[in-house]
Amino acid sequence: QVQLVEFGGGLVQAGGSLRLSCAASGNIFGIYAMAWYRQAPGKQRELVAVCTNGGNTNNADSVKGRFTISRDNAKNTVYLQMNSLKPEDTAVYYCNLATLTTKLNDYWGQGTQVTVSS
């Protein structure tokens, strides 16, 4: 089994910063990418940022220049540094691990709440 545990959510004022972390453990083989998604109330889950096993990263347009995704491959951990937070960044943030064996496998963390007050 694969487990993802997230840390770092909370309440912050607009313009502030938070750092999320997510540690993966268990029988992990064939990591393809690690990513962060978020889901605001009444909205669909959306991709925030992704980091492939080769180190390529991509951010959603809404967070470019403000959020940075990074990974520690030795620890199977992914981070999301969030700066210049806005009230519209308020959401539950989910860590995602994608592995590629005979098929693509998706694993999800339990989610961590990020609330940005105006």
N, C-alpha and C positions, 0 to 999 in steps of 0.2 A: 504494500500500500504506500501511496505517496501522500504526504501531508504538507500543507503550506500554512505557515503561521505569520500573521501580519502584526506589525507594531507601529505606533507613531501617530495615530490619528488624534484628533482633539478639536478644541475650539480656539480660533485665532481671529484677531481683528484683520480687516482688509489691509492689504499691504504687508502683512506679516509672512512668516515662513514656517513650514513644517517639513519634516523628513520622515517618509514612510520606509519601512523595511519589511522584507518578506523572506523567510528562511524555508527552504524546501528540504524535506528529509524523507527517508524511506528507500524503497527499491527504485532508484532513479536511473534510467538508461536512455541514451539517445536524446539528450536535451537539444531541442531545436531553437527555442526562444523562451524568454521570460518577459512578461508584460504587466502593465497596470491598466485596469479598466475602471470606470466609475459609473454609478447609476444614481441619478437625482430622482426625487419623488415625482412620479407620474411620467418619467421618461425612460427610454430604452437604455440598456447598458451600452456604453461607448468606449472605444479604445482611447487611452490617454497617451501611452508611450510603450514602445516595444524595443527589446534589445536581443538580437539574435546571438547564436552561439559564436558566430564569427566576429561579434563586436559591433555590428552595424546597428544603429539606433534610428528610430523615427518617432516623431511626436505629432499629436493632433495639432491642427492649425491653431486651435483655441488656446493652447498652452505653450506654443513655440516661443522661445526667448524667456520663459518663466520657469518651466519645469525641466529637470534633467534626470534621465534614467541612467543607472549604472549597475554593474554586476560585479560580484566577487565569485568567480567561478569555483574557486577552491572551497568556498563555503556554501555553494548553491544558494546564494542570497542575492536578491535584487533590491535596489533602493530607488526611491523617487524623491528628489529634492524639489520642493515646491516653494518658489519665491513669488513675491508680489501677488499674493493670493487675492482673489476677488470673491464677492458673495456668490457669483454664479459657479464657482468651483465647489460649492457645497454639494456633497454627495457621499455615498458609501463607495469607498475605493476597494477594489478587489485585485488581488494578485493572481496571475495566471502563469502556469507552466505548460508549455507544449513540448511533447516528446514525440520522436519519430522512430518507431520500431517497424513492425509490419504494417502499421497504420499510424495516423496522427492521433495522439492522445492529449486530452485537455484536462488539466487539474486546476482547481480553484481554491483560494483561501476563503475564510469565513467573512471577510470584509471588515473594514475599519471606517468609522464615521469621521468625516472631515467637515467641520462647520466653520464658515467664514462670516463673521458679523460685519455689518456696514458701519 
